[in-house]
């Protein structure tokens, strides 16, 4: 099936989840085997990219706004 057909029946998210699970297994497997992330470092996002992806600035602003 094409990507469009799969998306139409709801498989777009499943495919992303499957790849995400495979990535987690690869990274954690390397960490377990080698005791570090050196071998998979090129597969990891940077700290700044991660912060942007999870909208950290937005949530920091909300926290500051509603803190007291």
C-alpha positions in Angstrom: 0.0 0.0 0.0 1.1 3.5 -0.6 1.9 6.0 2.2 -1.3 7.9 1.3 -3.4 4.7 1.5 -1.8 3.8 4.9 -2.4 7.3 6.2 -6.0 7.1 5.2 -6.6 4.1 7.3 -4.6 5.4 10.3 -1.3 3.7 9.8 0.8 6.8 9.6 1.2 7.1 13.4 1.8 3.3 13.7 4.7 3.5 11.2 6.3 6.4 13.1 5.8 4.6 16.4 7.4 1.4 15.0 10.5 3.4 13.8 10.6 5.2 17.2 10.6 1.9 19.0 13.3 0.5 16.8 15.4 3.6 17.4 15.0 3.3 21.2 16.0 -0.4 21.0 19.1 0.5 19.0 20.2 3.3 21.3 19.5 1.4 24.5 21.1 -1.7 23.2 24.2 0.2 22.4 24.2 1.7 25.8 23.8 -1.7 27.4 26.5 -3.3 25.3 29.1 -0.5 25.3 28.3 1.4 28.4 28.1 4.6 26.4 26.3 6.2 23.5 29.4 6.9 21.5 28.5 4.4 18.7 25.0 5.9 18.2 25.8 9.5 18.9 25.1 10.4 15.2 21.6 9.1 15.6 20.8 11.3 18.6 19.3 14.8 18.5 21.2 17.6 20.1 20.0 19.0 23.5 18.8 22.2 21.8 16.9 20.3 19.1 15.2 18.2 21.8 14.3 21.3 23.8 12.8 22.8 20.6 10.9 19.6 19.7 9.2 19.5 23.1 8.4 23.2 23.1 10.4 23.7 26.3 10.4 27.5 26.0 6.6 27.5 25.8 6.3 25.4 28.9 8.9 27.4 30.8 6.8 30.5 30.0 3.6 28.8 31.2 5.4 27.7 34.4 6.6 31.2 35.1 3.2 32.7 34.4 1.3 30.4 36.7 4.0 29.9 39.4 2.3 32.0 42.0 
